[in-house]
């Protein structure tokens, strides 16, 4: 067995334990794991693929393992469960050679100080290779890989058919979406990317992001097509004072700067604001960066426009972040709605009369979207909805709601590879506002 193959699986095991057993978001776990950073690019790509597949297909994997493992692996044996999950993912979904998946899993058991589970890993994973597909049979992958609380909430909000389409979209790896600083048509050709109706470039080919043409000079940045819409719905921001609240990692800040706005970007995390500054510098863009709690921040002047991309459950981004499905629950949503209400109320206080406020969340949960706007309008009667027009959403007419807001779903644009789920509302403050 070659060392790099085992090293990559060691990293995958550490990261899966950090995520599923310790509750760390996968992106944070990846950033903290020194061993992952030390892998060569090919092995890092394998680790990401293995983890994403395991998390994306966790429901199916657990059904197969439950049929083959008599007693649950818990307590001091809990790491063994993650070893089996990684092995099963390779056998069921990645096409890894059975001997490689089984042998490395047996070694992982030993290295995880679980030598008494080596025989179990060998026997169970050999059976997964032989019987796993038959055990799954004609079961419903979309339903199996979606936690019950999410399925129930989406069914209530969107109906059973739409929920099934959303869940099915989550099983497909998302393409790479890019926002350009300028010269979009040129970069579409240079990057061999499709230009979407909204202006985003979508690339389906492989390659490391930092090695693609234009990255080093900041000609573009990674940003899902749906994530670009909040800035677009602010309209012409040339020369306007715009506050980007909860700005990190900075994609929308960069959009605003590239569009000619005078931007103040605010975020509570000093570490994340460093990232915003680095991204802006790479693109040759400039903004005022403020590290502060956006719900308490009190600038000297009010703003012509405010973008609030509020902290949320992130359930609209499961295509890219499948760990969220297993890390979040209804209580998390309830806590986040309190934060969203505070941020919205304060954002209204920072807005000049006649100004525009765009609220966005990358969540599919209704409590984090329309319910927050209805609560805000009830508390601040000087605010009113500014309906989004169909011509402002090229190619996404289905995303317009009856009240003139935007609701994108991962199941939209299926022929193009889908997009993230967002709720976006646009408001304006009448003269005499707070």
QUICORKA-V716518 format. One record per residue. N is the residue number from 0. RES is the residue in one letter. PHI is phi in radians with two decimals (none if undefined). Layout:
N&RES&PHI, N&RES&PHI
This chain:
0&X&none, 1&X&-1.40, 2&X&-1.08, 3&X&-1.01, 4&X&-1.10, 5&X&-1.26, 6&X&-1.06, 7&X&-1.17, 8&X&-1.27, 9&X&-1.04, 10&X&-1.09, 11&X&-1.08, 12&X&-1.14, 13&X&-0.97, 14&X&-1.24, 15&X&-1.19, 16&X&-1.10, 17&X&-1.03, 18&X&-1.35, 19&X&-1.47, 20&X&-1.67, 21&X&-1.97, 22&X&1.35, 23&X&-1.45, 24&X&-0.99, 25&X&-1.04, 26&X&-1.05, 27&X&-1.16, 28&X&-1.07, 29&X&-1.09, 30&X&-1.16, 31&X&-1.57, 32&X&-1.51, 33&X&-1.12, 34&X&-1.11, 35&X&-1.11, 36&X&-1.09, 37&X&-1.45, 38&X&-1.28, 39&X&-1.29, 40&X&-0.94, 41&X&-1.13, 42&X&-1.23, 43&X&-1.08, 44&X&-1.11, 45&X&-1.12, 46&X&-1.06, 47&X&-1.07, 48&X&-1.13, 49&X&-1.10, 50&X&-1.19, 51&X&-1.07, 52&X&-1.16, 53&X&-1.05, 54&X&-1.28, 55&X&-1.19, 56&X&-1.97, 57&X&-1.07, 58&X&-1.09, 59&X&-1.16, 60&X&-1.02, 61&X&-1.21, 62&X&-1.10, 63&X&-1.14, 64&X&-1.15, 65&X&-1.10, 66&X&-1.34, 67&X&-2.03, 68&X&-1.91, 69&X&-1.22, 70&X&-2.09, 71&X&-1.11, 72&X&-1.56, 73&X&-2.31, 74&X&0.99, 75&X&-1.16, 76&X&-1.72, 77&X&-1.05, 78&X&-1.07, 79&X&-1.09, 80&X&-1.10, 81&X&-1.25, 82&X&-1.06, 83&X&-1.14, 84&X&-1.08, 85&X&-1.10, 86&X&-1.11, 87&X&-1.14, 88&X&-1.04, 89&X&-1.15, 90&X&-1.31, 91&X&-1.48, 92&X&-2.21, 93&X&-1.85, 94&X&1.21, 95&X&-1.13, 96&X&-0.99, 97&X&-0.93, 98&X&-1.13, 99&X&-1.22, 100&X&-1.13, 101&X&-1.26, 102&X&-1.08, 103&X&-1.19, 104&X&-1.18, 105&X&-1.08, 106&X&-1.11, 107&X&-1.09, 108&X&-1.03, 109&X&-1.15, 110&X&-1.23, 111&X&-1.53, 112&X&1.10, 113&X&-2.22, 114&X&-1.08, 115&X&-1.22, 116&X&-1.81, 117&X&-1.08, 118&X&-1.12, 119&X&-1.07, 120&X&-1.04, 121&X&-1.07, 122&X&-1.22, 123&X&-1.13, 124&X&-1.24, 125&X&-1.11, 126&X&-1.22, 127&X&-1.02, 128&X&-1.09, 129&X&-1.50, 130&X&-2.03, 131&X&-1.01, 132&X&-1.10, 133&X&-1.17, 134&X&-1.09, 135&X&-1.20, 136&X&0.93, 137&X&-1.81, 138&X&-1.08, 139&X&-1.59, 140&X&-1.05, 141&X&-1.02, 142&X&-1.27, 143&X&-1.09, 144&X&-1.64, 145&X&-2.07, 146&X&-0.99, 147&X&-0.99, 148&X&-1.13, 149&X&-1.25, 150&X&-1.02, 151&X&-1.14, 152&X&-1.20, 153&X&-1.23, 154&X&-1.09, 155&X&-1.17, 156&X&-1.41, 157&X&-2.10, 158&X&1.66, 159&X&-1.13, 160&X&-1.13, 161&X&-1.15, 162&X&-1.09, 163&X&-1.10, 164&X&-1.16, 165&X&-1.07, 166&X&-1.10, 167&X&-1.15, 168&X&-1.13, 169&X&-1.19, 170&X&-1.50, 171&X&-1.88, 172&X&-1.10, 173&X&-1.28, 174&X&-1.27, 175&X&-1.64, 176&X&-1.83, 177&X&-2.29, 178&X&-1.89, 179&X&-1.64, 180&X&-1.23, 181&X&-2.97, 182&X&0.93, 183&X&-1.07, 184&X&-1.12, 185&X&-1.06, 186&X&-1.26, 187&X&-1.06, 188&X&-1.23, 189&X&-1.14, 190&X&-1.70, 191&X&0.94, 192&X&-2.04, 193&X&-1.52, 194&X&-1.57, 195&X&-1.33, 196&X&-0.98, 197&X&-1.47, 198&X&1.82, 199&X&-1.18, 200&X&-1.68, 201&X&-2.07, 202&X&-2.04, 203&X&-1.85, 204&X&-1.31, 205&X&-1.44, 206&X&1.96, 207&X&-1.39, 208&X&-0.98, 209&X&-1.17, 210&X&-1.71, 211&X&-1.31, 212&X&-1.01, 213&X&1.63, 214&X&-1.16, 215&X&-1.03, 216&X&-1.59, 217&X&1.20, 218&X&-1.23, 219&X&-2.73, 220&X&-2.51, 221&X&-1.35, 222&X&-2.90, 223&X&-1.02, 224&X&-0.96, 225&X&-1.17, 226&X&-1.22, 227&X&-1.44, 228&X&-1.16, 229&X&-0.97, 230&X&-1.17, 231&X&-1.03, 232&X&-1.38, 233&X&-1.36, 234&X&1.35, 235&X&-1.31, 236&X&-1.88, 237&X&-0.95, 238&X&1.31, 239&X&-1.50, 240&X&-1.49, 241&X&-2.19, 242&X&-1.75, 243&X&-1.86, 244&X&-1.56, 245&X&1.03, 246&X&-1.39, 247&X&-1.11, 248&X&-1.50, 249&X&1.95, 250&X&-1.05, 251&X&-1.27, 252&X&-1.03, 253&X&-1.14, 254&X&-1.00, 255&X&-1.09, 256&X&-1.10, 257&X&-1.12, 258&X&-1.49, 259&X&1.68, 260&X&-1.40, 261&X&-1.63, 262&X&-1.80, 263&X&-1.98, 264&X&-1.77, 265&X&-2.18, 266&X&-2.66, 267&X&-1.36, 268&X&-1.68, 269&X&-1.12, 270&X&-1.10, 271&X&-1.24, 272&X&-1.22, 273&X&-1.05, 274&X&-1.09, 275&X&-1.04, 276&X&-1.07, 277&X&-1.14, 278&X&-1.13, 279&X&-1.10, 280&X&-1.09, 281&X&-1.08, 282&X&-1.57, 283&X&1.20, 284&X&-1.99, 285&X&-2.40, 286&X&-2.60, 287&X&-1.38, 288&X&-1.88, 289&X&-2.20, 290&X&-1.67, 291&X&-2.90, 292&X&-1.31, 293&X&-1.12, 294&X&-1.43, 295&X&-2.18, 296&X&-1.13, 297&X&-2.23, 298&X&-1.27, 299&X&-1.26, 300&X&-2.17, 301&X&-1.47, 302&X&-2.03, 303&X&-1.22, 304&X&-2.63, 305&X&-2.35, 306&X&-1.94, 307&X&-2.06, 308&X&-1.68, 309&X&-1.34, 310&X&-0.99, 311&X&-2.67, 312&X&-1.18, 313&X&1.31, 314&X&-1.20, 315&X&-1.42, 316&X&-1.99, 317&X&-1.14, 318&X&-1.05, 319&X&-1.74, 320&X&-2.28, 321&X&-1.14, 322&X&-1.10, 323&X&-1.01, 324&X&-1.03, 325&X&-1.78, 326&X&-1.81, 327&X&-1.81, 328&X&-2.60, 329&X&-1.10, 330&X&-1.14, 331&X&-1.08, 332&X&-1.07, 333&X&-1.04, 334&X&-1.16, 335&X&-1.18, 336&X&-1.11, 337&X&-1.13, 338&X&-1.13, 339&X&-1.09, 340&X&-1.11, 341&X&-1.08, 342&X&-1.15, 343&X&-1.12, 344&X&-1.07, 345&X&-1.22, 346&X&-1.05, 347&X&-1.08, 348&X&-1.23, 349&X&-1.59, 350&X&-1.65, 351&X&-1.24, 352&X&-0.96, 353&X&1.49, 354&X&-1.36, 355&X&-2.02, 356&X&-2.06, 357&X&-1.94, 358&X&-1.88, 359&X&-2.46, 360&X&-2.43, 361&X&-1.57, 362&X&-2.25, 363&X&-1.69, 364&X&-1.46, 365&X&-1.08, 366&X&-1.11, 367&X&-1.59, 368&X&-1.96, 369&X&-0.96, 370&X&-1.11, 371&X&-1.26, 372&X&-1.23, 373&X&-1.08, 374&X&-1.13, 375&X&-1.15, 376&X&-1.11, 377&X&-1.21, 378&X&-1.55, 379&X&-2.19, 380&X&-1.14, 381&X&-1.27, 382&X&-1.51, 383&X&-2.47, 384&X&-1.19, 385&X&-2.00, 386&X&-1.04, 387&X&-1.42, 388&X&-1.58, 389&X&-0.98, 390&X&-1.21, 391&X&-1.48, 392&X&-2.22, 393&X&-1.02, 394&X&1.40, 395&X&-2.30, 396&X&-1.01, 397&X&-1.17, 398&X&-1.46, 399&X&-1.36, 400&X&-1.60, 401&X&-1.08, 402&X&-1.67, 403&X&1.41, 404&X&-1.72, 405&X&-2.13, 406&X&-2.34, 407&X&-1.53, 408&X&-2.19, 409&X&-1.01, 410&X&-1.42, 411&X&-1.31, 412&X&0.95, 413&X&-1.08, 414&X&-1.25, 415&X&-1.82, 416&X&1.92, 417&X&1.37, 418&X&-2.80, 419&X&-1.23, 420&X&-1.54, 421&X&-2.27, 422&X&-2.02, 423&X&-2.36, 424&X&-2.18, 425&X&-2.04, 426&X&-2.23, 427&X&-2.35, 428&X&-1.82, 429&X&-1.19, 430&X&-1.00, 431&X&1.63, 432&X&-1.24, 433&X&-1.19
